[in-house]
């Protein structure tokens, strides 16, 4: 074991090493500083102008160490601790295991680093000047852009209420001081494995959304429809006060709602409204096809009803299931209002683009006839009026 990994200052230990074996805390810290001076210069910390302390890995120096399996890029770990000695030693230990590490002295610096470049894992002390580790964790877990980053709280607090506070803040794991080096590396490895699986699922989502854009690209008259629908549906969801998961589902639904059209031949897809009964039967299968494509991804579970039911009508005349009224889930009803408005406002080979006022009149009339959710139609146009007022 390297000298860095073999001894730690306050709050850290490797194996069964004790404070008594190292003498007093002051002696141990002095010894540690001397050991740190012997670390190869390329492995020592460098401070960048826009971040905390970054530790760069020297590839040749760690061949004798247990390093990560070959992968495209080393996982990036953010260590947050107001004690530079502790943060530095933890960083050195992780660098020697093949990770890229950046440190921050407090929660504010950590938040700035996350905004600059999101890490794959965060290790944070609990008690720090300013915001505590609990507050940092709670803030990051409440943000959809950062809530999936694994967050580990490191604390010397042993009261059950303290751990409960960490759980409520959203912490993924805990390490108690003094921290075993072996336990630290094992927990890090485990959480990064979970993060890698999560990233793979997000990548799969992105691939499907890209596929949705490719399907859209088969018809030059619908260019930009998916992006507009995703943006406006998410805005509508916020206007209605929906939770963040539902808003994300609406955004994804904007890209994926017509994914099943990938199985519809071009001669049918581009024909417009003059379809034969046989061609119409093929077209009406695209919601089911799209649902089947996305069904294996659990991360899209809230999107599946949008894909399947965005062509249902309140009076039961829609497809594929002929659902009526409130039997149609809320999210597809929201998306179809935005979808219809965008379709009316866009020129197609078989129809001209309608003005805003014309679209509003047509949609309100169709809602009275039983095609759309009348309450949602009224709310949508209230949102557009608000946006115009802001503009």
Residue, then its C-alpha position, 0 to 999 in steps of 0.5 A: x500500500x502507498x504511503x498516501x493510502x497508508x495513513x490519514x489525518x483526523x477522521x481517516x484511517x486505513x485498515x486497523x491503524x489508530x491514532x496511538x500508532x501515529x502518535x499525537x494528531x499534530x505529529x501525524x499531520x506533520x508526517x502526512x505533510x512530509x509524505x505528501x511532499x514525496x508524491x510525484x509532482x505530476x500527481x500533486x494538486x493544481x489549482x485552476x482559476x474557475x474551480x477547486x483543486x484538481x488532481x491529475x492522474x500520472x498514468x505510469x506511476x500507478x501500474x502497481x495499484x488496483x486501477x479501474x477497468x478500461x473505459x472511455x473516460x475516468x469517472x470524475x469525483x467531487x470531494x467537498x471538505x473545509x479541511x484541505x489536508x483531509x480533502x487532499x488525502x482523500x483525493x490522492x487515494x482516489x486518484x491512485x485508484x484511477x479516478x479524476x478528482x476535484x476538491x471544493x472547500x465549501x458548498x458554494x464552491x462545490x455548486x460552482x464546480x457542479x455547474x462548470x462540469x457535473x461530476x459522477x459522484x460527490x463526497x461531502x463533509x456534513x459540517x462546513x462553514x456556510x451551507x452544510x452538507x445536508x443543504x448542499x445535498x438537498x439543493x442538488x437533489x431538488x434539481x432535475x439536472x443534478x439529482x441523479x448524481x450519487x451523493x455521499x455524506x461523510x460525518x462524525x455524527x452518530x445520532x440517528x436523527x442526523x442520519x435521518x436528516x441526511x436521508x431526507x436531504x436525499x443522500x445516497x450513502x453515508x460514511x462515518x468518521x474515521x473512514x476506512x480507506x477500503x470502505x471508501x473505495x468500495x462505496x465509491x466503486x459501487x455507486x459509480x457502477x450504479x451511475x454508469x447504469x443510469x447514464x446508459x439508460x439516459x443514453x438510450x433515452x437520447x437515442x430514442x429521442x434522436x430517432x423521433x427527430x429522424x422520423x420527423x425528418x421524413x416529412x419536410x413539412x413537420x420540421x421543428x415540430x418535435x422540438x416545439x411540442x417538447x418545449x411548449x408541452x413542458x411549459x404547459x405542464x409548469x403552468x398547470x403546476x405539475x410535478x417535475x417528473x411529469x414535466x420531464x415526461x411531457x418534454x420527452x413525449x414531445x420527441x417520442x409521441x410519433x416514434x411509431x411512424x418509423x414503421x409507416x411507409x413513406x407513401x402513406x406518411x407523406x400522403x396527407x389526409x386522403x388515405x384509403x381504409x387500408x392505409x388508415x388502418x396502418x397509420x392508426x397502429x403507430x401509437x402502439x408501435x411507438x409504445x412497444x419500442x419504448x416499453x423496455x425502458x423503465x425510465x420512460x414509464x410516464x411517457x408510455x401513456x403519452x405515446x399510446x393515447x395522444x390520438x384519443x378523443x374525449x368523445x371516444x372516437x379516437x384511437x387506438x383504444x377508443x378511450x373517453x373523457x377522464x379515462x384518457x390519462x392527463x399527460x396525453x390530454x395535455x400533449x394533444x392540446x399542444x400538438x393540435x395547436x402546432x399542427x393548425x399553425x403549420x402549413x401542410x401540403x393539404x392545408x394552409x397555416x392558420x392564424x392564432x385566432x383561427x386556431x383558438x376558435x377551431x380548437x374551442x369549437x372542437x372541444x365543445x364537440x367532444x374532441x379535446x379536453x375543454x378545460x385544458x384548451x382554455x388553460x392553454x390559451x390562457x398560458x399563451x395570453x400570459x406569454x404574450x403579455x410578458x413578451 
